[in-house]
Each structure stands twice: as structure tokens, then as C-alpha cells.
Amino acid sequence: QVQLVESGGGLVQAGGSLRLSCAASGNIFRFNDMGWYRQAPGKQRELVATITWGGSTNYRDSVKGRFTISRDNAKNTVYLQMNSLKPEDTAVYYCNKASAYPQYIEVWGQGTLVTVSS
């Protein structure tokens, strides 16, 4: 059974920080590249950051230098440290297997809402 539980979102002022966590079931986490995605109101879900099983990372340009993705393979958990937040980072954030085509992923968690006020 696929299970993804995101947490850590909230309301923060521009320039602030948040740390998101995602506990995933072993069948989706183990040995897979993982990613954080976000979906802003009225927009498509987009891939924000990815991390391989070995810890190599990649980021979309708009968050480079501000966001850091990490994982704890012993705990089946992936994290997203978000610093210098901007109002345009406001979205519901989700984790899942890393994919360039999130529209084809069928199972998602409930996500965690991040709201950045100006």
C-alpha cells in the first residue's frame, strides 16, 4: 500500500523559513529517487526538487539556493528545507517518487499548505 504523509507547512512571512517532512511507505521510498512537488491555486503541479537514493540533488531554477532537499533512508523520510521564502512559493507541497510527468502519478498524499505573506 502506498502511503505518503506530508507535514510542516504553515503561514510564514516573506523571507522566512519552513521545513517540510514526508513519511513514505517503504514500497515507494526504498531505492527510488524522491521528489517534492507543489501546486499553486489554478496552476499545474510542478516538480520542485529531487533526490536520488544516494543523495544527489536537483532543483528547479526558481528555488535554487533557497531550498534544500534531503532524505533519511533509515526512516523512509524526505525533507525540504525552505529558506528566503517568497509569496510565489505559496502552494500545496507534496512528495512522491521523482517524475518529470507528475500528471501520470496516480496516488498522492494530502499535501501540506505553505502560505507566504508579503
Phi and psi in degrees as a GROMACS rama.xvg file:
@    title "Ramachandran Plot"
@    xaxis  label "Phi"
@    yaxis  label "Psi"
@TYPE xy
-84.3175  129.076  VAL-2
-138.074  129.589  GLN-3
-135.238  123.213  LEU-4
-126.971  108.154  VAL-5
-94.1038  147.604  GLU-6
-154.618  167.94  SER-7
105.986  -5.64519  GLY-8
-71.1168  174.355  GLY-9
166.731  -170.115  GLY-10
-100.093  129.114  LEU-11
-142.99  149.765  VAL-12
-77.4318  154.484  GLN-13
-54.0345  136.673  ALA-14
93.5899  -11.4996  GLY-15
-82.1436  -175.198  GLY-16
-133.16  152.439  SER-17
-144.631  153.135  LEU-18
-123.153  118.165  ARG-19
-95.2183  147.876  LEU-20
-127.514  151.079  SER-21
-141.373  116.057  CYS-22
-94.0422  123.589  ALA-23
-118.398  151.092  ALA-24
-70.2883  153.666  SER-25
-60.9514  -32.4449  GLY-26
-70.3768  -17.4293  ASN-27
-102.889  -23.2992  ILE-28
-91.5846  -45.585  PHE-29
-64.2547  124.868  ARG-30
69.5604  4.38032  PHE-31
-102.762  150.274  ASN-32
-68.1917  137.525  ASP-33
-117.273  156.749  MET-34
-142.831  155.642  GLY-35
-105.44  136.222  TRP-36
-123.238  163.914  TYR-37
-144.762  153.592  ARG-38
-136.666  113.306  GLN-39
-86.2135  158.233  ALA-40
-55.669  129.495  PRO-41
75.9633  6.39285  GLY-42
-122.359  162.962  LYS-43
-77.1667  155.821  GLN-44
-66.7752  137.423  ARG-45
-130.294  150.803  GLU-46
-81.7957  129.552  LEU-47
-102.207  -45.17  VAL-48
-155.983  150.345  ALA-49
-132.529  156.044  THR-50
-144.262  133.295  ILE-51
-80.1859  169.92  THR-52
-56.6027  -36.6373  TRP-53
-82.0485  -7.44234  GLY-54
104.952  4.72874  GLY-55
-73.9554  140.075  SER-56
-122.224  159.579  THR-57
-150.017  147.966  ASN-58
-137.016  150.332  TYR-59
-72.4018  152.888  ARG-60
-56.1779  -37.616  ASP-61
-68.1021  -14.0645  SER-62
-116.784  -2.91692  VAL-63
-58.1753  135.439  LYS-64
84.1004  -10.923  GLY-65
-115.52  -34.8684  ARG-66
-107.902  147.216  PHE-67
-134.575  123.071  THR-68
-98.5971  142.341  ILE-69
-148.468  168.874  SER-70
-146.788  152.373  ARG-71
-118.496  102.09  ASP-72
-68.0042  -23.9912  ASN-73
-74.5117  -23.9975  ALA-74
-108.09  3.54989  LYS-75
52.5314  42.9973  ASN-76
-130.038  139.487  THR-77
-121.978  145.222  VAL-78
-122.972  157.686  TYR-79
-138.03  109.093  LEU-80
-88.538  122.572  GLN-81
-118.674  117.358  MET-82
-116.683  164.613  ASN-83
48.6558  48.4365  SER-84
-64.7305  146.45  LEU-85
-120.642  155.807  LYS-86
-55.3177  -31.7769  PRO-87
-72.6434  -5.58504  GLU-88
-83.1567  -6.64886  ASP-89
-60.4961  123.965  THR-90
-178.677  170.476  ALA-91
-90.2567  129.119  VAL-92
-104.41  135.792  TYR-93
-129.343  153.868  TYR-94
-116.962  158.221  CYS-95
-176.245  179.789  ASN-96
-55.5571  146.732  LYS-97
-71.7043  131.238  ALA-98
-154.568  141.161  SER-99
-78.9657  -7.32195  ALA-100
-128.124  70.2179  TYR-101
-62.7583  -19.082  PRO-102
-67.0666  -15.6849  GLN-103
-98.3153  -0.495703  TYR-104
-84.1643  127.515  ILE-105
-90.5183  -33.5563  GLU-106
-111.799  126.537  VAL-107
-129.951  156.874  TRP-108
-79.4947  -171.46  GLY-109
-80.5746  -14.7814  GLN-110
76.8617  170.926  GLY-111
-135.503  131.11  THR-112
-84.5373  127.873  LEU-113
-113.751  122.966  VAL-114
-122.12  122.453  THR-115
-112.635  117.692  VAL-116
-92.8417  148.507  SER-117
